[in-house]
Every structure is written in C-alpha cells, then in structure tokens.
Amino acid sequence: MKGFALNPVLVVVIVFLLCGCCSGKECTNSGTELSSHTLRYELFFSKNESRKAEALTRYADLKPARGSGSLTLLPRRVLREEEEFSRAIKYQKMKNYDGLNSNFLKELSLHDVRLGSDSLHWRAQQTNLEYLLMLDVDRLVWSFRNTADLPTPCSPYGGWEAPNSELRGHFVGHYLSATAQMWASTHNESLKEKMSAVVAALGECQEKMGTGYLSAFPFELFDRFEDLKPVWAPYYTIHKILAGLLDQYKLVGNAQALKMLTWMVEHFYIRVQKVISNYSIERHWLSLNEETGGMNEVLYNLYKITGDKKHFVLAHLFDKPCFLGLLAMQADDISGFHANTHIPIVVGSQMRYEITGDPLYKAIGAFFMDTVKSSHSYATGGTSVQEFWSDPKRMATTLETENAESCTAYNMLKVSRNLFRWTKEVAYADYYERTMTNGVLSIQRGTDPGVMIYMLPLGHGHSKARSYHGWGTKFDSFWCCYGTGIESFSKLGDSIYFEEEGEVPGLYIIQYISSSLDWKSGQMVVNQKVDPVVSWDPYLRVTLTFSPKKGAGQPSTINLRIPVWAYSSGAKAAINAQDLPVPAPSSFLSFRRKWSPDVKLTLQLPITLRTEAIKDDRPEYASLQAILYGPYVLVGLTDNDWNIQTDSAASLSDWITPIPASYNSHLISLSQESGNSSFVFSNSKQSLTMERFPELGTDASLHATFRLILEDSTSSNISSPKDAIREFVMLEPINYPGMVVVQQGTTESLCIANFDSGIGSSLFQLVAGLDGKDGSVSLESKTQKGCFICSGVNYDSGSAIKLKCRPASSDAVFNQASSFKLQHGISEYHPISFVTEGLRRNYLLTPLLSLKDESYTVYFNIQASKGLRSAA
C-alpha cells in the first residue's frame, strides 16, 4: 500500500491547526494501566483497596485537576461552529471538492446481499442471529430505566452490563447496531420487533429525563470525566448508543431513532462547549485521554445525513489531536498506546476526509494502516498485546494468551475497508480477508450462540478457553468484544461487493463467499457460488451466474480480485467456453459485457501454502514463522513442542502434506461403561489410559480419537470403522500423526511411539467384541496371540491400559474389560488439514478458526537442518 508524499512544512502547519493552535499536547494513554478495559473492570470490582489507590494515584499524576495553574495560561474561547465549519467549506471550494465522493467505490446495502447457506459465514451469521433473538428487551434496558427513574421489571444482566458497572449501556448500543445490520441481512421479523421495542423503551427513558440525555448511568460520570478524575469511559458508551440509533435509522428507517440521536447530540454539544467556554479547548482535549470510542466517526456520519454544522464541529472536537498529529507527521510512535482507544479515532478521521476532501486525513489513514500492518500485526491480521501496542517489529516476545483483542480486528477492518474504497488497492482487500477469516471468524465457539472470546491467544500451546477471560457467557459477560462481536457477525455481507458508478457501472467482488447480490445499478442479481476449500485439492473455485431484470440490457463490468496468496501458474478463468487471461496476483480480472442468464463466469485460483515470519527484526527470532494456506492461518495441535527442522533446499510440499478426504472415515473412538460413567480409550501424555467421555472441541476429545491404519495397504479403502473388523490395524492418535499405539508385553502399559521406532509391536487384529455385545470390538495383538488390549473393571479416570492374555477358561470379567464400543471418532479432520514434519514429532495442522478449546501453536520455530536454536 502506497503512502502519500506531503510537503513537511505544510504538514507541520496543518498539524498545528489540527491540534487547535495549542502547544504541549499530551497523549497520556501510554502511561496508565486504567486505559485497559480488562484492568478497569478488575479494579472496579476488586476488594484490594491498596491496588485501587495505587492505580488512581498514577492516573492523577497524569491528569491535571480543574484549576491547575498551567491551564490558566491557555486560551479561553469557544471553538465556534462558524469558524470551524467555514474553514472546511472554504477548503472544499478551493479544491473543487463536492463531497459526493464520486471517485470512491460505493458501499452496497446489506439489504441487497444474502449469504449462501453453504458458507461458513452464513453459519456464523445464523449463530449470532440466534443469540440476538435470545436476549430480553426488559433486561437490556434495565439500567436505562433505573437511571430515568422508571419502573424496572425483571432483573438486569450481569458482567459489564451490571447495574454497578460504569460501562453499563455500551452493549445495548452495540445491540441496536447489530440488530439493524442483522435485520438488513436477513429481514427476520421477530428481530425487528425486538429491536424496535428497545428503541421505544430508550425513547421513554429520554423523554422522562427531558434534557436529551440518554444513558444507563447518571450524568455524574461526565462531571468526573470533565474534572479529569478516574471514570470508566462514559463517552465510549455514548458513542455506542449514538451509533446504534444511527444504524436503526439508516438500515431500518426508524425515524424515532434519528430524533433521539439528534437530541442526544444537542445535549453533548452544549456540554462540551461549556467545558471549552469555562476553561479552554485544551481542557477538553486533555479529557480525551479517557477512551471516547468512535465519537468523531458517528458524528461525521450524522453530519452526512443532517448537514447540521454543529454535528461537524462536535465531531472535530473528538479528533484526538495528539494522536492524529503523530500520524500526520508519519511517526511510527504508536507503541504503548491503548490500541482500541485509538483505531476508532483514525476511522473517524477517515470520515472527515470523505466530507472535506482534505488529503491530510487520507494520508493519516494510509500511514496508520501501513504502520500497523508492517510493524504491529500478527499472522491473523490482529494487533495488540494486553490491549496495547508493543514496540514496532518486536512481536516475537509478545506471544501469550492476551493477544489480538477482538475489538481491534473489528475496527481495523473499518480502516482497511475505507482505504480500499478510495484506492481500489488489492492489498487492503487482502488484509480485510485475512483479518476477517482469522481474527473475526475465530472468536465464536462453533455454533454455540452467545459464546465468544475477548482475546485471541497466539502463544505456544495456548487455547481460546484458557486466556484471562476465556470464553464468555450468554448473559454475564457483555465485554466490549461481545459488542463488536455481535456487530461483526451481523454484517458479514457488507464487504463482499462494491460498486463503481458511471455510464457503465462496475462491480468489484473482493471476498469469495457464497452469496447473492441484488445489484440495482447493474439491473441484475449476481449469484456467487464458492466450492468448499479443502487441503487435498488446492484450488479456490468460484462460479458466477447472472439473472438480469426485465428490460435490462446495459453492459457492466465485473472485477474479480486476484489475491496475493494465489499462484499465477494454474490460475484459470472462463466465460462459458471462452478462456480469459488471468492477471498476476494483487490485481483485478476485469470483463465488460452484457450479462445474460446463459452466461457463466468461472474462476479457479491455485492456493499457496506458505510460511510467514513474525514481525520482528531481531535475527534470533527470524525462525519464528506461521504457516498459511491461502488466507487461512494453520495452527499445530500441540501444547508442548513447536520445533520444525527442514532441508534448506526443500519446498513446503516436502514437509507439509494434505490429509486425504477419506481419512475421516478411518477415525474411531473406543468407549466402555464403568460404574455409572462412560470412559474412552485415550492418549494421555503418550501413555494409554481410560478417561471420562469428553466434550467435543477439547484436548480430551482429540486424545480419544485415533485413525485406523490397515496393515494391508492394498486392501480396499474402508468407508466406516466396521469395515476394518478382522483386519490387522495400527492406531494413530489424530493429533500425533506418525505415531502409533504400541504394546511391549503384558507387564508394561500401552504407550505411543513413532511408527518406525522399533519399540514394541503396533499391530492388532480388530475382532468382534469378546463380550458378544452388538457394536463392540476387541483388539488382539498380532505378535502375542490370545492377548488383548484390556482396561479393567470398575475403574476411574486415569486407569492404565495394558495387554492381557485371555484366561484358559471363559472369564466374563476379562471379556468385559477387553471389549470396547466402536464408534466414529469424537474429533475429526477439518477439510483444511495438513501434517507437517517436526523435529521430534509431527503436527496436525488445522485452521485457527475451526478450534474451540483445543491447545494450539500459531508460530513454529522453523530451522534449516544445519541446526536448531531457540527462537522463543
């Protein structure tokens, strides 16, 4: 992505104006732990008074109190709306900028896009829809009614929406946005009724208070905010409510929401102007060191609708000058800043560019994006550690459980989306795809509605379930990342298609997701069908068909993104039988014509398997690399080893191989009943034990899943585990490819060893269960006839498994202990699964987005065979 060359003197002058002609701006977010939502919540409910006092003392040291002598030297004037507004209008006229953004790609309405039911995105959307419908209106608005002194039936929700949480109400704002987006995406009428009821209830609260103020907490929190005293981000919550009401108006057409919104903004306009009038504009800017969310963004967007200059001026008053000034000077100095406090400010400045045409704000967005992407991003596209940006290109030592806050992915997608609309640069669309695929789709726990994560752990052997927050709960979490999460999964169709207006309209397809678009300018419905991506057939295949509307006859241009991860060799495109030349990666394949129902446009792109070094310029960390397949980050299912040694001349295909499609039919689990519980045959740290039946999506479910490997490789493929009865087999743990279960005689417990280790014997004949029950099997050693894998009777978890020989006389206890219920594997291979050869063991690779509670490693220590050194 290209930067913008600006005259350095001009930049200094513009930054001076941007900062309000005042000197000595402070960006104190780099100095206080209270910038972290996690720590704020922890301190707020902590009983450790000494820790609270220490944190608040640090806060006070950074924020001058009202009446501070230094503030008396600063100008005491109101930033009059006439001055600021007229300055922007003069710039527009000087540059002949009409504010219509005619050169930008146009967003297409969520109302016109429908996700295909065969897509992962549709499944994620439906899981989110189920959650949105699950939430109760009265419980959501409880604290709003309480603040307005209205009756409060039922009980409030917990977590960050609890009635004693200072951030209460923020999720309700997100809920308004998410439901508006989801209704536009699905037209689910039950959802429309629910969200309309929330707007009506909030309207009653606002009317009762009578000042335009609307919040779930009293305005006393704003008194503390203006006094520069510790308070938990009241404008952050107000932003969410404003944005939610704006989305209800724009996407649903709810006129009451717009009336409520403008009344709220009038209230806060007066409030901010009083601070500036009574003290100084500097005083207001000092208060912006508390997180204010995307206040500038929502207010600029409101101005686009109303044209009210007050909305424009108030938006600019939330353009945090000390941070935007750094970016305007193109200084990579974001280390130590709270990431999600500042990304929304950049998004807001992008909206200012769209209104004014001032290139400074375009340059700010581009420089910021390049800075984050080149120096502060992980392979997932995510950014931040423990909510903050670390030192640039020093990412190797940040890998832990608290990486890549989900909110930052949500907001970085906005930044990249805007830049793409302005520039049509494929790199921004590539970033969007990568971050959506890994940083957003990874945060849901499968199809469990209302279960999401705050952080995305990227350290070695970590799990989504074992971070500081772990998985949230449906009714007692409501973290900031729950709010952005429900929005992300409600608008999954908003960046698949973009439109270029003109005499011949153009359609840009930048995300390959099964979906349909009612393209009104093109006078047709575009249907996109994407074949499921798999590891054993490394191609992305897309088919586009067209349904012109009655009377349509105009030509249009279809532009298909050729991603950076695609190979040129093997790429194919065709319209019916006519082959099209496919351009190099990082460009667009464009074709103009009249599109009729008998036209089929196909695209086939080879998917690259590649490694990517972590963003770290220290030589000792050069070997720390992630493995990607197209846009998918592949993780190793390992919690204790991540070393890979390769031949320096070898290609990736020499040491990373795909799992064949047939292997899922070879997976088994072996269970028994003991007492009143079910137990499964499990690999417990390379020893075999009986463990309680596990939940799907856990390490335990992996430990209880094995692949049957037939001794006779010429035998016909087995379509189900029962086909292997009477065959000699080996048992390979699913997450330890290349290792098998071995027995070393009747005195030793069974264990796991490398296939070619020469330890013990690994062949067993799978026979009908000795207990004679339907569906049961026994495993008899090939080398020790009459000896079977045997557990015991009336055991508990951890009971060791041994090889035991059958007694001379019939023994019901032995028969029971040697018989297992044969079933399909509890876990299975994801369609995108590979095996990579490691130094001491092999690893099963699977997409990060597919995991629930399993342990995984994102970055491997990949070294050439000359030697392995520590990289972590």
C-alpha positions, 0 to 999 in steps of 0.5 A: 500500500502506497503512502502519500508524499506531503510537503513537511512544512505544510504538514507541520502547519496543518498539524498545528491547526489540527491540534487547535493552535495549542502547544504541549499536547499530551497523549497520556494513554501510554502511561496508565494501566486504567486505559485497559478495559480488562484492568478497569473492570478488575479494579472496579470490582476488586476488594484490594483497596491498596491496588485501587489507590495505587492505580488512581494515584498514577492516573492523577499524576497524569491528569491535571485537576480543574484549576491547575495553574498551567491551564490558566495560561491557555486560551479561553474561547469557544471553538465556534461552529462558524469558524470551524465549519467555514474553514472546511467549506472554504477548503472544499471550494478551493479544491473543487471538492463536492463531497459526493465522493464520486471517485470512491467505490460505493458501499452496497446495502446489506439489504441487497446481499444474502449469504449462501447457506453453504458458507461458513459465514452464513453459519456464523451469521445464523449463530449470532442471529440466534443469540440476538433473538435470545436476549430480553428487551426488559433486561437490556434496558434495565439500567436505562430505566433505573437511571430515568427513574422508571419502573424496572421489571425483571432483573438486569444482566450481569458482567459489564452490563451490571447495574454497578458497572460504569460501562453499563449501556455500551452493549445495548448500543452495540445491540441496536447496531447489530440488530439493524445490520442483522435485520438488513441481512436477513429481514427476520421479523421477530428481530425487528420487533425486538429491536424496535421495542428497545428503541421505544423503551430508550425513547421513554427513558429520554423523554422522562429525563427531558434534557436529551440525555440518554444513558444507563448511568447518571450524568455524574460520570461526565462531571468526573470525566470533565474534572479529569478524575478516574471514570470508566469511559462514559463517552465510549458508551455514548458513542455506542448508543449514538451509533446504534440509533444511527444504524436503526435509522439508516438500515431500518428507517426508524425515524424515532431513532434519528430524533433521539440521536439528534437530541442526544447530540444537542445535549453533548454539544452544549456540554462540551462547549461549556467545558471549552467556554469555562476553561479552554479547548485544551481542557477538553482535549486533555479529557480525551485521554479517557477512551471516547470510542468512535465519537468523531466517526458517528458524528461525521456520519450524522453530519452526512445525513443532517448537514447540521454544522454543529454535528461537524464541529462536535465531531472535530472536537473528538479528533484526538489531536495528539494522536492524529498529529503523530500520524500526520507527521508519519511517526511510527510512535504508536507503541504503548498506546491503548490500541482500541482507544485509538483505531476508532479515532483514525476511522473517524478521521477517515470520515472527515476526509470523505466530507472535506476532501482534505488529503491530510486525513487520507494520508493519516489513514494510509500511514496508520494502516501501513504502520500497523500492518508492517510493524504491529500485526500478527499472522491473523491480521490482529494487533495488540498485546494486553490491549496495547501496542508493543514496540514496532517489529518486536512481536516475537516476545509478545506471544501469550494468551492476551493477544489480538483483542477482538475489538481491534480486528473489528475496527481495523477492518473499518480502516482497511475497508475505507482505504480500499474504497478510495484506492481500489488497492488489492492489498487492503482487500487482502488484509480485510480477508485475512483479518476477517477469516482469522481474527473475526471468524475465530472468536465464536465457539462453533455454533454455540450462540452467545459464546465468544472470546475477548482475546485471541491467544497466539502463544505456544500451546495456548487455547481460546478457553484458557486466556484471562477471560476465556470464553464468555457467557450468554448473559454475564459477560457483555465485554466490549468484544461481545459488542463488536462481536455481535456487530461483526457477525451481523454484517458479514455481507457488507464487504463482499461487493462494491460498486463503481458508478458511471455510464457503465457501472462496475462491480468489484467482488473482493471476498469469495463467499457464497452469496447473492447480490441484488445489484440495482445499478447493474439491473441484475442479481449476481449469484456467487457460488464458492466450492468448499476449500479443502487441503487435498485439492488446492484450488479456490473455485468460484462460479458466477451466474447472472439473472438480469431484470426485465428490460435490462440490457446495459453492459457492466463490468465485473472485477474479480480480485486476484489475491496475493496468496494465489499462484499465477501458474494454474490460475484459470478463468472462463466465460462459458467456453471462452478462456480469459487471461488471468492477471498476476496476483494483487490485481483485478480480472476485469470483463465488460459485457452484457450479462445474460442468464446463459452466461457463466463466469468461472474462476479457479485460483491455485492456493499457496501454502506458505510460511510467514515470519513474525514481525520482528527484526531481531535475527534470533527470532527470524525462525519464528514463522506461521504457516498459511494456506491461502488466507487461512492461518494453520495452527499445530495441535500441540501444547508442548513442542513447536520445533520444525527442522527442514532441508534448506533446499526443500519446498513446503510440499516436502514437509507439509502434506494434505490429509486425504478426504477419506481419512475421516472415515478411518477415525474411531473412538473406543468407549466402555461403561464403568460404574455409572460413567462412560470412559474412552480409550485415550492418549494421555501424555503418550501413555494409554489410559481410560478417561471420562467421555469428553466434550467435543472441541477439547484436548480430551476429545482429540486424545480419544480419537485415533485413525485406523491404519490397515496393515494391508495397504492394498486392501480396499479403502474402508468407508466406516470403522466396521469395515476394518473388523478382522483386519490387522490395524495400527492406531494413530492418535489424530493429533500425533500423526506418525505415531502409533499405539504400541504394546511391549508385553503384558507387564508394561502399559500401552504407550505411543511411539513413532511408527518406525521406532522399533519399540514394541509391536503396533499391530492388532487384529480388530475382532468382534467384541469378546463380550458378544455385545452388538457394536463392540470390538476387541483388539488382539495383538498380532505378535502375542496371540490370545492377548488383548488390549484390556482396561479393567473393571470398575475403574476411574479416570486415569486407569492404565491400559495394558495387554492381557492374555485371555484366561484358559477358561471363559472369564466374563470379567476379562471379556468385559474389560477387553471389549470396547464400543466402536464408534466414529471418532469424537474429533475429526479432520477439518477439510483444511488439514495438513501434517507437517514434519517436526523435529521430534514429532509431527503436527496436525495442522488445522485452521485457527478458526475451526478450534474451540478449546483445543491447545494450539501453536500459531508460530513454529520455530522453523530451522534449516537442518544445519541446526536448531536454536531457540527462537522463543 
